[in-house]
Amino acid sequence: MSSFVIEGGKSLAGDIYPQGAKNEALQILCAVLLTPEVVIIHNIPEIRDVNKLIEILADMGVKVSKLAPGSYSFQADDINLNYLKSNDFLSKGGMLRGSVMLMGPLLARFGTAIIPIPGGDKIGRRRMDTHFIGLQKLGAQLHYNQVENFYELKAQQLKGCYMLLDEASVTGTANVLMASVLAEGKTTIFNAACEPYLLQLARMLSRMGAQIEGIGSNLLQITGVSDLKGTQHTMLPDMIEIGSFIGLAAITQSDITIKNVHYQELGMIPQVFQRLGIQMELIDDDLHIPAQETYEVQRFMDGAIMTISDAPWPGFTPDLISIALVTAIQAKGSVLIHQKMFESRLFFVDKLIDMGAQIILCDPHRATVIGNNRKTPLHGIRMTSPDIRAGVALLLAALSAKGTSIIDNIEQIDRGYQQIDQRLIHLGASIQRI
């Protein structure tokens, strides 16, 4: 197990480039299974979860070639379906949440898919109903193997239909979309997720020959085709990293420019951080966050305390709730943080309280942060990263704290952030990996 040793209390400065979007990568990589032709993908983040998925694809028989840093070619023209029943696949797939999105492409092209109970962050219940119900409506038969703990789906030919998703699940929508592009007839997906990741996936599938209407909306209409072609695709910058860097600049009183942010794809993210009092300036497609001695939380127009909550896109992404909470610690004023989606995601606040933060954990979904306006700096402690986003939130807190902090289990952070220690060191941070 590796750890970060952080000497906090330093202001940072400089330019930082966000990595390719992790959540987009997990969908796009699974989509290469839909065609036997070559698919080239650029701006792939070099992070643990993505590298594990690429490894699984290679073990499955996909020809994988690294063309340059962040650029790979994939050709799924000789897939070994027997590998899906191997202990190796069940073990590797079970450690990776993103492996669930192999189901749709495998089922659509090969008529069979096996998926182990997926791993990932321990942030609360993450049900699979939307995936399975959507695929069943397309004609798949589902069986759960209780002995070996995996799901198996089979279908001779998927057939298009109308479906209303029970929740606007991003990965669920991606799975059903990838399955439906090769289904017979027309598929209508209502209450589809419409995050930028889904736009990117739909655009890529369209370039491959898929017929998709309603891209960017919650109503997708897909006319199935018999086969798909190869393509090239470039992934967006990671909006979660961009939000993390906004919070980093504010809490450490740093002057940071986030490069090439694709601002039009950030949705509510800049606006939510502006509600915390953070100033920012868009220069071309770079987001400049100036050093601020203080930043004050806004109130609602009727004078009520500000509430920041997550919601389906275009609402505020749940992956940045932890960052918003940490950023609010040194603000002037109070804010209620409401994490609606996952019931365990706020449990890391006990570490922040140990560091000196004024936070009241109201229940598993809500925490009130009483900003101290930098009157009382946080102090360094030893702590453990429980998941990707909480781990980075703790890293931001440690960088702003006085003294030395140690964060254990940083493999969680490495799952989602590419060489984060080296990139922050470039800005002037004092971080040592041990």
C-alpha positions as CSV (number, residue, x, y, z in Angstrom):
1,M,0.0,0.0,0.0
2,S,1.3,3.4,-1.0
3,S,0.9,6.8,0.8
4,F,1.3,10.5,0.2
5,V,3.2,12.6,2.6
6,I,2.1,16.2,2.2
7,E,3.6,19.4,3.6
8,G,0.7,21.8,3.5
9,G,0.1,25.5,3.8
10,K,1.8,26.4,0.5
11,S,0.3,28.6,-2.3
12,L,0.6,27.1,-5.7
13,A,0.9,28.7,-9.1
14,G,1.0,27.8,-12.8
15,D,-0.8,26.0,-15.6
16,I,-2.3,22.5,-15.3
17,Y,-3.8,20.3,-18.0
18,P,-6.7,18.1,-17.2
19,Q,-6.5,14.5,-18.2
20,G,-8.9,12.7,-20.5
21,A,-12.3,12.0,-18.9
22,K,-12.2,8.8,-16.9
23,N,-16.0,8.2,-17.0
24,E,-16.0,8.7,-20.8
25,A,-13.1,6.4,-21.3
26,L,-14.8,3.5,-19.6
27,Q,-17.7,3.7,-22.0
28,I,-15.7,4.5,-25.2
29,L,-13.3,1.6,-24.6
30,C,-16.2,-0.9,-24.3
31,A,-17.7,0.3,-27.5
32,V,-14.6,-1.0,-29.5
33,L,-16.2,-4.4,-29.2
34,L,-19.1,-3.4,-31.5
35,T,-17.0,-3.6,-34.7
36,P,-14.3,-5.9,-36.1
37,E,-12.6,-2.8,-37.7
38,V,-9.9,-0.6,-36.2
39,V,-10.9,2.1,-33.7
40,I,-8.3,4.7,-32.7
41,I,-8.9,6.6,-29.4
42,H,-7.0,9.7,-28.3
43,N,-6.6,11.5,-24.9
44,I,-7.0,8.3,-22.9
45,P,-6.1,8.9,-19.3
46,E,-3.2,6.7,-17.9
47,I,-5.0,5.7,-14.7
48,R,-5.5,2.4,-13.0
49,D,-9.2,1.8,-13.8
50,V,-8.7,2.6,-17.5
51,N,-5.5,0.5,-17.7
52,K,-7.3,-2.4,-16.1
53,L,-10.1,-2.2,-18.7
54,I,-7.6,-2.1,-21.6
55,E,-5.9,-5.2,-20.1
56,I,-9.3,-7.0,-19.9
57,L,-10.0,-6.1,-23.6
58,A,-6.5,-7.4,-24.6
59,D,-7.0,-10.7,-22.6
60,M,-10.4,-11.1,-24.4
61,G,-8.6,-11.0,-27.8
62,V,-8.8,-7.3,-28.8
63,K,-5.6,-6.3,-30.6
64,V,-4.3,-3.3,-28.6
65,S,-1.5,-1.0,-29.8
66,K,-0.2,2.0,-28.1
67,L,0.4,4.7,-30.7
68,A,1.6,7.5,-28.5
69,P,1.0,8.7,-24.9
70,G,-2.8,8.6,-24.5
71,S,-3.5,7.2,-28.0
72,Y,-4.3,3.6,-28.7
73,S,-5.7,1.5,-31.6
74,F,-8.1,-1.3,-30.9
75,Q,-9.3,-4.1,-33.2
76,A,-11.9,-6.6,-31.9
77,D,-11.9,-9.0,-34.9
78,D,-11.0,-12.2,-33.0
79,I,-12.7,-12.3,-29.6
80,N,-12.3,-15.3,-27.4
81,L,-15.7,-15.7,-25.7
82,N,-14.5,-18.6,-23.6
83,Y,-12.4,-16.1,-21.7
84,L,-15.5,-14.6,-20.2
85,K,-16.0,-17.8,-18.1
86,S,-12.4,-17.9,-16.9
87,N,-11.4,-17.2,-13.3
88,D,-9.1,-14.5,-14.6
89,F,-11.9,-12.5,-16.2
90,L,-14.2,-12.9,-13.2
91,S,-11.5,-11.7,-10.9
92,K,-10.3,-8.7,-13.0
93,G,-13.9,-7.7,-14.0
94,G,-15.0,-7.9,-10.4
95,M,-12.4,-5.4,-9.3
96,L,-13.6,-2.8,-11.9
97,R,-16.9,-1.0,-11.9
98,G,-16.5,0.0,-15.5
99,S,-16.6,-3.7,-16.6
100,V,-20.4,-3.5,-16.4
101,M,-20.4,-1.7,-19.8
102,L,-19.0,-4.7,-21.5
103,M,-22.5,-6.2,-21.4
104,G,-24.2,-4.2,-24.0
105,P,-21.5,-4.5,-26.8
106,L,-20.9,-8.2,-26.1
107,L,-24.6,-9.0,-26.1
108,A,-25.3,-6.9,-29.3
109,R,-22.5,-8.4,-31.4
110,F,-22.0,-11.9,-30.0
111,G,-25.3,-12.7,-28.4
112,T,-23.8,-13.5,-25.0
113,A,-22.3,-11.6,-22.1
114,I,-21.0,-12.6,-18.7
115,I,-20.3,-10.0,-16.0
116,P,-19.1,-10.5,-12.4
117,I,-20.5,-8.5,-9.5
118,P,-18.6,-5.3,-10.2
119,G,-16.3,-3.5,-7.8
120,G,-15.4,0.2,-7.6
121,D,-15.9,2.8,-4.9
122,K,-17.5,1.9,-1.6
123,I,-19.9,4.9,-1.6
124,G,-23.2,3.1,-1.0
125,R,-25.5,0.9,-2.9
126,R,-25.1,1.0,-6.7
127,R,-27.8,-1.1,-8.2
128,M,-27.7,-2.7,-11.6
129,D,-31.4,-2.9,-12.3
130,T,-31.4,-0.2,-15.0
131,H,-28.8,-2.1,-17.0
132,F,-30.5,-5.5,-16.7
133,I,-34.1,-4.3,-17.3
134,G,-33.1,-2.3,-20.3
135,L,-31.2,-5.3,-21.9
136,Q,-34.1,-7.6,-21.0
137,K,-36.5,-5.3,-22.8
138,L,-34.3,-5.7,-25.9
139,G,-34.8,-9.5,-25.6
140,A,-31.9,-10.7,-23.4
141,Q,-32.4,-13.6,-21.0
142,L,-30.7,-13.0,-17.7
143,H,-29.3,-15.7,-15.3
144,Y,-27.4,-15.2,-12.1
145,N,-24.9,-17.9,-11.2
146,Q,-24.9,-18.0,-7.4
147,V,-22.0,-20.4,-7.1
148,E,-19.5,-18.4,-9.1
149,N,-21.2,-15.0,-8.5
150,F,-21.7,-13.7,-12.0
151,Y,-24.5,-12.7,-14.3
152,E,-25.0,-14.2,-17.8
153,L,-27.1,-12.7,-20.5
154,K,-28.0,-14.4,-23.8
155,A,-30.0,-13.3,-26.9
156,Q,-30.1,-14.7,-30.4
157,Q,-31.1,-11.3,-31.8
158,L,-31.9,-8.2,-29.9
159,K,-35.1,-6.4,-31.0
160,G,-35.8,-2.7,-30.7
161,C,-38.6,-1.5,-28.4
162,Y,-39.8,1.5,-26.4
163,M,-38.4,1.7,-22.8
164,L,-38.7,4.3,-20.0
165,L,-35.6,3.9,-17.8
166,D,-36.4,3.8,-14.1
167,E,-33.5,6.2,-13.4
168,A,-31.3,8.4,-15.6
169,S,-28.3,6.1,-15.1
170,V,-25.2,7.2,-17.1
171,T,-23.7,3.7,-17.3
172,G,-27.1,2.1,-17.7
173,T,-28.0,4.4,-20.6
174,A,-24.6,3.7,-22.2
175,N,-25.1,-0.1,-21.9
176,V,-28.6,0.0,-23.5
177,L,-27.5,2.5,-26.2
178,M,-24.5,0.3,-27.2
179,A,-26.8,-2.8,-27.3
180,S,-29.5,-1.1,-29.3
181,V,-27.4,0.2,-32.2
182,L,-27.1,-3.4,-33.5
183,A,-30.6,-4.5,-32.5
184,E,-33.3,-5.2,-35.1
185,G,-35.7,-2.4,-35.6
186,K,-36.2,0.9,-33.7
187,T,-35.4,1.5,-30.0
188,T,-36.7,4.4,-28.1
189,I,-35.0,5.2,-24.7
190,F,-36.8,7.8,-22.6
191,N,-35.3,9.2,-19.4
192,A,-31.9,8.6,-20.9
193,A,-28.9,10.2,-19.1
194,C,-27.5,13.1,-21.2
195,E,-24.1,13.8,-19.6
196,P,-21.4,14.9,-22.0
197,Y,-20.0,11.4,-21.8
198,L,-23.2,10.1,-23.4
199,L,-22.9,12.7,-26.1
200,Q,-19.4,11.7,-26.8
201,L,-20.4,8.0,-27.0
202,A,-23.4,8.7,-29.3
203,R,-21.3,10.9,-31.6
204,M,-18.6,8.1,-31.8
205,L,-21.3,5.5,-32.6
206,S,-22.8,7.7,-35.2
207,R,-19.4,8.0,-36.9
208,M,-19.2,4.2,-36.9
209,G,-22.5,4.1,-38.8
210,A,-25.1,3.9,-36.0
211,Q,-28.4,5.8,-36.6
212,I,-29.2,7.8,-33.4
213,E,-31.6,10.7,-33.1
214,G,-32.0,13.0,-30.1
215,I,-28.3,13.1,-29.1
216,G,-27.9,15.3,-26.1
217,S,-31.5,14.9,-24.9
218,N,-33.2,12.4,-22.6
219,L,-35.1,10.9,-25.5
220,L,-33.0,8.8,-27.8
221,Q,-34.3,7.0,-30.9
222,I,-32.1,4.4,-32.4
223,T,-32.6,2.5,-35.6
224,G,-30.5,-0.7,-35.6
225,V,-28.0,-1.4,-38.3
226,S,-26.4,-4.7,-39.2
227,D,-22.8,-3.7,-38.6
228,L,-20.6,-0.8,-37.5
229,K,-17.3,0.5,-39.0
230,G,-14.1,1.7,-37.4
231,T,-13.5,5.3,-36.4
232,Q,-11.2,7.8,-34.6
233,H,-12.3,9.5,-31.3
234,T,-10.8,12.1,-29.0
235,M,-12.0,12.2,-25.5
236,L,-13.0,15.3,-23.5
237,P,-11.0,16.7,-20.6
238,D,-12.1,15.3,-17.3
239,M,-14.7,17.7,-15.8
240,I,-14.2,16.1,-12.4
241,E,-10.5,17.0,-12.5
242,I,-11.4,20.5,-13.6
243,G,-13.7,21.0,-10.7
244,S,-11.1,19.6,-8.3
245,F,-8.5,22.1,-9.6
246,I,-11.0,25.0,-9.1
247,G,-11.4,23.9,-5.5
248,L,-7.6,23.4,-5.1
249,A,-6.9,26.9,-6.2
250,A,-9.5,28.4,-3.8
251,I,-8.6,26.5,-0.7
252,T,-4.8,27.0,-1.1
253,Q,-5.0,30.6,-2.2
254,S,-3.3,29.7,-5.4
255,D,-3.2,31.3,-8.9
256,I,-3.9,28.4,-11.3
257,T,-4.9,28.3,-15.0
258,I,-6.6,25.1,-16.1
259,K,-5.9,24.6,-19.7
260,N,-8.2,23.5,-22.5
261,V,-11.3,22.9,-20.4
262,H,-14.0,22.7,-23.1
263,Y,-16.0,25.1,-21.1
264,Q,-19.3,24.5,-22.9
265,E,-19.2,20.9,-21.6
266,L,-18.8,21.8,-17.9
267,G,-22.5,22.5,-17.3
268,M,-23.2,23.8,-13.8
269,I,-19.7,23.2,-12.4
270,P,-18.3,26.7,-12.7
271,Q,-21.6,28.2,-11.5
272,V,-21.6,26.0,-8.3
273,F,-18.1,27.0,-7.4
274,Q,-19.0,30.7,-8.0
275,R,-21.8,30.3,-5.5
276,L,-19.0,29.5,-3.0
277,G,-17.5,32.8,-3.8
278,I,-14.7,31.6,-6.1
279,Q,-13.7,34.0,-8.9
280,M,-12.7,32.7,-12.3
281,E,-12.1,34.0,-15.7
282,L,-12.4,32.2,-19.1
283,I,-9.6,33.1,-21.4
284,D,-10.2,31.5,-24.8
285,D,-10.7,27.9,-23.5
286,D,-8.5,28.2,-20.4
287,L,-10.1,28.7,-17.0
288,H,-8.0,31.1,-14.8
289,I,-8.6,30.9,-11.0
290,P,-6.9,33.9,-9.3
291,A,-5.5,33.7,-5.8
292,Q,-8.1,34.9,-3.3
293,E,-7.5,35.9,0.2
294,T,-11.1,35.3,1.1
295,Y,-14.2,33.9,-0.7
296,E,-17.7,34.3,0.6
297,V,-20.6,31.8,0.2
298,Q,-23.6,33.4,-1.5
299,R,-27.1,33.1,-0.1
300,F,-30.3,32.5,-2.0
301,M,-32.3,35.6,-2.9
302,D,-34.6,35.2,0.1
303,G,-31.7,35.2,2.4
304,A,-31.8,31.4,3.0
305,I,-28.5,29.4,3.6
306,M,-27.0,28.2,0.3
307,T,-27.5,24.5,-0.5
308,I,-25.3,22.6,-2.9
309,S,-26.7,19.3,-4.1
310,D,-26.1,16.8,-6.8
311,A,-28.6,16.0,-9.6
312,P,-28.7,14.3,-13.0
313,W,-27.1,16.3,-15.8
314,P,-27.3,19.2,-16.4
315,G,-27.4,19.4,-12.6
316,F,-24.2,19.3,-10.5
317,T,-22.3,16.0,-10.8
318,P,-22.2,13.9,-7.6
319,D,-18.5,13.2,-8.2
320,L,-17.7,16.8,-7.2
321,I,-19.8,17.0,-4.0
322,S,-16.8,16.0,-1.9
323,I,-14.7,18.7,-3.5
324,A,-17.3,21.4,-3.0
325,L,-17.6,20.3,0.7
326,V,-13.8,20.6,1.3
327,T,-13.7,24.0,-0.6
328,A,-16.3,25.4,1.7
329,I,-14.3,24.8,4.8
330,Q,-12.2,28.0,4.3
331,A,-15.0,30.1,2.9
332,K,-16.8,32.9,4.7
333,G,-20.3,31.7,5.5
334,S,-22.1,28.4,5.8
335,V,-23.5,25.9,3.2
336,L,-25.5,22.8,3.3
337,I,-24.1,20.0,1.2
338,H,-26.7,17.5,0.1
339,Q,-25.4,14.3,-1.5
340,K,-28.6,12.7,-2.8
341,M,-27.3,9.8,-4.8
342,F,-25.0,7.8,-2.5
343,E,-25.6,7.2,1.2
344,S,-21.9,6.6,2.2
345,R,-20.1,9.3,0.3
346,L,-20.0,11.9,3.1
347,F,-18.6,9.5,5.7
348,F,-15.0,10.9,5.1
349,V,-15.9,14.1,6.9
350,D,-14.7,12.7,10.2
351,K,-11.2,13.1,8.9
352,L,-11.8,16.7,8.1
353,I,-13.3,17.3,11.5
354,D,-10.1,15.8,13.0
355,M,-8.2,18.3,10.9
356,G,-10.1,21.2,12.5
357,A,-13.0,21.7,10.0
358,Q,-16.3,22.9,11.4
359,I,-18.7,20.4,9.8
360,I,-22.0,18.9,11.2
361,L,-22.9,15.6,9.6
362,C,-26.6,15.8,9.7
363,D,-27.3,12.3,8.3
364,P,-25.7,10.0,5.6
365,H,-26.7,12.4,2.9
366,R,-26.3,15.9,4.3
367,A,-23.6,17.9,6.0
368,T,-23.5,21.5,7.1
369,V,-20.1,23.2,6.6
370,I,-19.5,26.3,8.7
371,G,-16.8,28.2,6.9
372,N,-14.2,29.8,9.1
373,N,-12.9,32.4,6.6
374,R,-9.3,31.2,7.1
375,K,-9.4,32.2,10.8
376,T,-8.4,28.7,11.9
377,P,-6.2,26.7,9.5
378,L,-6.6,23.0,9.2
379,H,-3.8,20.9,10.7
380,G,-2.2,17.9,9.3
381,I,-3.1,14.3,10.4
382,R,-2.8,10.8,9.1
383,M,-5.8,9.5,7.2
384,T,-6.9,6.9,4.7
385,S,-8.5,7.4,1.3
386,P,-11.9,5.6,1.2
387,D,-12.7,6.2,-2.5
388,I,-11.4,8.2,-5.5
389,R,-13.3,11.5,-4.9
390,A,-13.0,11.5,-1.1
391,G,-9.3,10.8,-1.5
392,V,-8.7,13.8,-3.7
393,A,-10.9,15.9,-1.3
394,L,-8.6,14.8,1.6
395,L,-5.6,15.7,-0.6
396,L,-6.9,19.2,-1.1
397,A,-7.5,19.6,2.6
398,A,-3.9,18.3,3.3
399,L,-2.4,20.8,0.8
400,S,-4.2,23.7,2.6
401,A,-3.4,22.5,6.2
402,K,-0.5,23.5,8.4
403,G,2.1,20.8,9.0
404,T,2.4,17.3,7.7
405,S,-0.4,15.0,6.5
406,I,-0.2,11.4,5.4
407,I,-2.8,9.9,3.2
408,D,-2.8,6.1,3.0
409,N,-4.4,3.8,0.4
410,I,-3.7,6.3,-2.4
411,E,-4.3,3.5,-4.9
412,Q,-7.8,4.7,-4.7
413,I,-6.7,8.2,-5.9
414,D,-4.6,6.6,-8.6
415,R,-7.7,4.9,-10.0
416,G,-9.0,8.2,-11.2
417,Y,-6.2,10.8,-11.3
418,Q,-3.2,10.5,-13.6
419,Q,0.1,11.2,-11.9
420,I,-1.7,13.7,-9.6
421,D,1.3,14.0,-7.3
422,Q,3.7,14.9,-10.2
423,R,1.3,17.4,-11.7
424,L,0.7,19.2,-8.3
425,I,4.5,19.2,-7.6
426,H,4.8,21.1,-10.9
427,L,2.6,23.8,-9.4
428,G,4.7,24.0,-6.2
429,A,3.1,21.4,-4.0
430,S,5.2,19.4,-1.5
431,I,4.1,15.8,-2.0
432,Q,6.1,12.6,-1.6
433,R,4.9,9.2,-2.6
434,I,6.1,6.5,-0.2
